[in-house]
Amino acid sequence: MATITAPLTVEQFLQLPEEQALRCELVEGEIVPMGNASRQHEWVKGNFIRQLVAYSLQHGIGQILSETMYKIRSAEARTPDVSFQLARVLTGDPDKLFEGSPDLAVEVVSSETAEFLERKITLYLETGSRAVWVAYPKRRTLWSYHADGISRLLKEDQYLEEPELLPGFRVLVSNFFEGI
């Protein structure tokens, strides 16, 4: 494996052999491996996908994606656990990464440090995400962050709503942790 010393651009990162870039993100030009997800992580992620797909099928306003990489800046390529893209941004070259952050990014916390996660949330919100949802399976809580600076902690008995982005979306937080 070759040693990488200088910060990379997203284009350089995408040209690396698969074994160097597989399950990695590009963070400020540096390759950062993503942790291996636990069953609990994947189960919660699946619950988010299920709820968002049900909403999308009913309303038809966008697409739900899992583990999709986004070129956010020239030296930033990130992969939210789940993302939602409004239909208007689904055009373009199908062989290239999405440009900018998704309209909605969902992260299920398993192995990230608090600092790494905070930087990721801030990056998404500063570069186009309208909302970021962060689920904490062990605590069975969810934080909802918005580009306008408003954030909210939601517990199991509360509802997650996103009226500006997902009109009519209303899901009991406990549904995201069902089965764990």
Number of C-alpha atoms within 10 A of each C-alpha: 6 7 6 10 7 8 15 19 19 23 12 12 22 15 10 12 11 10 9 17 16 11 15 19 22 26 21 16 19 20 20 14 14 13 11 10 13 10 10 16 22 14 19 24 22 17 16 25 21 14 15 22 18 13 20 18 11 9 13 12 16 20 16 18 18 16 14 16 23 21 20 22 19 15 20 22 29 23 23 24 22 22 27 26 19 17 11 8 13 12 8 10 8 8 6 10 16 20 17 19 27 29 20 25 25 24 24 23 19 17 13 12 9 10 9 10 15 11 11 19 23 16 18 24 22 15 16 16 23 20 26 25 21 20 26 16 19 12 10 17 19 25 16 18 22 19 17 10 9 9 14 12 14 18 16 16 11 15 15 22 16 17 10 10 15 18 12 12 18 15 17 15 20 18 15 25 25 11 10 12
